[in-house]
Amino acid sequence: MNDLKHAIKILIVASCDKDCDPASITDDEPLFGPDAPLALDSLDALQVSMALQKQYGLRLTDSKETRRILSSVANLAEHLDAFLASRT
């Protein structure tokens, strides 16, 4: 799971064009909003969603569920891990 979390952090930094070390992102910090260290916005959410679909085949279609899933690296890793496990 730690490898998956690290891969997600790299994906977020790359897809949102942020100039930070992926390792500096903690698993439970909020990713979006003015209080979030990365201060991601709705355009960033779209870019992360598109990157997830391209890299893993994961489609996030429900906006409420997407908001919950993308709230932190830990939530995203948990959802992605379950998605990947269901495909095997």
Accessible surface in RSA format (square Angstrom, percent):
REM  Atomic radii and reference values for relative SASA: ProtOr
REM  Chains: A
REM  Algorithm: Lee & Richards
REM  Probe-radius: 1.40
REM  Slices: 20
REM RES _ NUM      All-atoms   Total-Side   Main-Chain    Non-polar    All polar
REM                ABS   REL    ABS   REL    ABS   REL    ABS   REL    ABS   REL
RES MET A   1   111.85  57.9  65.02  43.0  46.83 111.5  68.72  58.4  43.13  57.1
RES ASN A   2   117.72  81.2 109.84 106.2   7.88  19.0  31.70  76.3  86.02  83.1
RES ASP A   3   125.92  88.2 118.08 117.5   7.84  18.5  37.20  87.6  88.72  88.5
RES LEU A   4    26.36  14.7  21.56  15.4   4.80  12.1  24.87  17.5   1.48   4.0
RES LYS A   5    39.65  19.3  39.65  24.3   0.00   0.0   6.83   6.2  32.82  35.0
RES HIS A   6    86.84  47.5  86.40  60.1   0.43   1.1  57.98  59.8  28.86  33.6
RES ALA A   7    32.82  30.2  26.83  41.4   5.98  13.6  30.09  42.4   2.73   7.2
RES ILE A   8     0.00   0.0   0.00   0.0   0.00   0.0   0.00   0.0   0.00   0.0
RES LYS A   9    23.70  11.6  23.70  14.5   0.00   0.0   0.76   0.7  22.94  24.4
RES ILE A  10    82.01  46.7  81.36  60.6   0.65   1.6  81.47  58.7   0.54   1.5
RES LEU A  11    10.21   5.7   4.56   3.3   5.66  14.2  10.09   7.1   0.12   0.3
RES ILE A  12     0.62   0.4   0.62   0.5   0.00   0.0   0.62   0.4   0.00   0.0
RES VAL A  13    18.71  12.3  17.87  16.2   0.84   2.0  17.87  15.5   0.84   2.3
RES ALA A  14    74.95  68.9  46.93  72.4  28.02  63.7  56.73  79.9  18.21  48.3
RES SER A  15    27.78  23.5   8.67  11.6  19.11  44.0  19.96  42.5   7.82  11.0
RES CYS A  16    10.81   8.2   0.00   0.0  10.81  25.4   0.60   1.5  10.21  11.0
RES ASP A  17   134.49  94.2 112.61 112.1  21.87  51.7  31.33  73.7 103.16 102.9
RES LYS A  18    65.02  31.7  53.18  32.6  11.85  28.2  19.07  17.2  45.95  48.9
RES ASP A  19   153.25 107.3 119.14 118.6  34.10  80.6  40.54  95.4 112.71 112.4
RES CYS A  20    45.11  34.1  23.79  26.5  21.32  50.1  35.30  89.4   9.81  10.6
RES ASP A  21    87.97  61.6  76.42  76.1  11.54  27.3  34.12  80.3  53.85  53.7
RES PRO A  22    27.46  20.0  27.46  25.0   0.00   0.0  27.46  22.7   0.00   0.0
RES ALA A  23    69.68  64.1  43.45  67.1  26.22  59.7  46.74  65.8  22.93  60.8
RES SER A  24    73.48  62.1  44.05  58.8  29.43  67.8  47.21 100.5  26.26  36.8
RES ILE A  25     3.14   1.8   1.55   1.2   1.59   3.8   1.96   1.4   1.18   3.2
RES THR A  26    79.20  56.3  74.68  75.7   4.52  10.8  73.41  98.6   5.78   8.7
RES ASP A  27    39.76  27.8  36.11  35.9   3.64   8.6  10.63  25.0  29.13  29.1
RES ASP A  28   115.14  80.6  94.49  94.1  20.64  48.8  36.53  86.0  78.61  78.4
RES GLU A  29    26.18  15.0  20.34  15.4   5.84  13.9  15.13  29.3  11.04   9.0
RES PRO A  30    70.41  51.3  67.96  62.0   2.45   8.9  70.26  58.0   0.15   0.9
RES LEU A  31     2.39   1.3   2.32   1.7   0.07   0.2   2.32   1.6   0.07   0.2
RES PHE A  32    57.03  28.5  40.66  25.2  16.37  42.6  40.79  24.7  16.23  46.5
RES GLY A  33    28.92  35.7   0.00   N/A  28.92  35.7  27.58  75.7   1.34   3.0
RES PRO A  34   134.36  97.9 100.44  91.6  33.92 123.3 108.45  89.5  25.91 161.0
RES ASP A  35   134.78  94.4 107.01 106.5  27.77  65.7  37.97  89.4  96.81  96.5
RES ALA A  36     5.70   5.2   0.00   0.0   5.70  13.0   0.03   0.0   5.67  15.0
RES PRO A  37    97.02  70.7  55.12  50.2  41.90 152.3  68.31  56.4  28.71 178.4
RES LEU A  38    21.65  12.1  14.50  10.4   7.15  18.0  16.82  11.8   4.83  13.0
RES ALA A  39    55.33  50.9  40.58  62.6  14.75  33.5  40.83  57.5  14.50  38.4
RES LEU A  40     4.40   2.4   0.27   0.2   4.13  10.4   0.27   0.2   4.13  11.1
RES ASP A  41    81.64  57.2  74.58  74.2   7.06  16.7  38.20  89.9  43.44  43.3
RES SER A  42    96.39  81.5  81.01 108.1  15.39  35.4  52.86 112.6  43.53  61.0
RES LEU A  43   109.84  61.2 105.96  75.8   3.88   9.7 109.58  77.0   0.26   0.7
RES ASP A  44    14.59  10.2  14.59  14.5   0.00   0.0   0.00   0.0  14.59  14.6
RES ALA A  45    23.22  21.4  22.95  35.4   0.28   0.6  23.22  32.7   0.00   0.0
RES LEU A  46    98.60  54.9  94.64  67.7   3.96  10.0  98.11  68.9   0.50   1.3
RES GLN A  47    63.33  35.4  60.26  44.0   3.07   7.3  12.30  26.2  51.03  38.7
RES VAL A  48     2.02   1.3   2.02   1.8   0.00   0.0   2.02   1.8   0.00   0.0
RES SER A  49    19.55  16.5  17.16  22.9   2.39   5.5  13.75  29.3   5.81   8.1
RES MET A  50   114.69  59.4 108.62  71.9   6.06  14.4  93.77  79.7  20.92  27.7
RES ALA A  51    21.99  20.2  14.49  22.4   7.50  17.1  20.75  29.2   1.24   3.3
RES LEU A  52     0.00   0.0   0.00   0.0   0.00   0.0   0.00   0.0   0.00   0.0
RES GLN A  53    81.93  45.8  75.61  55.3   6.32  15.1  15.01  31.9  66.92  50.8
RES LYS A  54   188.68  92.0 153.68  94.3  35.00  83.3 106.79  96.1  81.89  87.2
RES GLN A  55   111.59  62.4  79.51  58.1  32.08  76.4  29.85  63.5  81.74  62.0
RES TYR A  56    34.17  16.0  26.92  15.3   7.25  18.9  29.83  22.4   4.34   5.4
RES GLY A  57    38.71  47.7   0.00   N/A  38.71  47.7  22.72  62.4  15.99  35.8
RES LEU A  58     5.19   2.9   5.13   3.7   0.06   0.1   5.13   3.6   0.06   0.1
RES ARG A  59   159.21  66.8 138.19  70.4  21.03  50.1  42.08  57.5 117.13  71.0
RES LEU A  60    32.27  18.0   3.57   2.6  28.70  72.1   5.89   4.1  26.38  71.0
RES THR A  61   112.57  80.1  75.37  76.4  37.20  88.7  51.63  69.3  60.94  92.1
RES ASP A  62    82.19  57.6  73.27  72.9   8.92  21.1  30.76  72.4  51.43  51.3
RES SER A  63    78.55  66.4  66.79  89.1  11.75  27.1  42.81  91.2  35.74  50.1
RES LYS A  64   163.36  79.7 155.14  95.2   8.23  19.6  98.84  89.0  64.52  68.7
RES GLU A  65    70.56  40.5  68.74  52.0   1.83   4.3  28.40  54.9  42.17  34.4
RES THR A  66    22.48  16.0  22.36  22.7   0.12   0.3  19.94  26.8   2.54   3.8
RES ARG A  67   168.41  70.7 157.62  80.3  10.79  25.7  74.76 102.2  93.65  56.8
RES ARG A  68   116.28  48.8 109.38  55.8   6.90  16.4  71.02  97.1  45.27  27.4
RES ILE A  69     1.81   1.0   1.81   1.4   0.00   0.0   1.81   1.3   0.00   0.0
RES LEU A  70     3.61   2.0   3.59   2.6   0.01   0.0   3.61   2.5   0.00   0.0
RES SER A  71    42.66  36.0  36.69  49.0   5.96  13.7  36.05  76.8   6.61   9.3
RES SER A  72    10.65   9.0  10.65  14.2   0.00   0.0   7.11  15.1   3.54   5.0
RES VAL A  73     0.00   0.0   0.00   0.0   0.00   0.0   0.00   0.0   0.00   0.0
RES ALA A  74    22.04  20.3  18.79  29.0   3.25   7.4  19.21  27.0   2.84   7.5
RES ASN A  75    46.42  32.0  44.15  42.7   2.27   5.5   1.10   2.6  45.32  43.8
RES LEU A  76     0.00   0.0   0.00   0.0   0.00   0.0   0.00   0.0   0.00   0.0
RES ALA A  77     0.00   0.0   0.00   0.0   0.00   0.0   0.00   0.0   0.00   0.0
RES GLU A  78   115.89  66.5 113.80  86.1   2.09   5.0  34.22  66.2  81.66  66.7
RES HIS A  79    52.85  28.9  47.84  33.3   5.01  12.8  35.60  36.7  17.25  20.1
RES LEU A  80     0.00   0.0   0.00   0.0   0.00   0.0   0.00   0.0   0.00   0.0
RES ASP A  81    64.86  45.4  64.59  64.3   0.27   0.6   0.92   2.2  63.94  63.8
RES ALA A  82    63.07  58.0  50.88  78.5  12.18  27.7  58.24  82.0   4.83  12.8
RES PHE A  83    50.44  25.2  43.90  27.2   6.54  17.0  49.64  30.1   0.80   2.3
RES LEU A  84    54.70  30.5  51.71  37.0   2.99   7.5  52.18  36.6   2.52   6.8
RES ALA A  85    65.60  60.3  47.05  72.6  18.54  42.2  54.09  76.2  11.51  30.5
RES SER A  86    89.12  75.3  50.19  67.0  38.93  89.7  50.09 106.7  39.03  54.7
RES ARG A  87   143.60  60.3 105.29  53.7  38.31  91.2  38.37  52.4 105.23  63.8
RES THR A  88   152.41 108.4  87.53  88.7  64.88 154.6 103.26 138.7  49.15  74.3
END  Absolute sums over single chains surface
CHAIN  1 A     5413.5       4393.3       1020.2       2964.1       2449.5
END  Absolute sums over all chains
TOTAL          5413.5       4393.3       1020.2       2964.1       2449.5
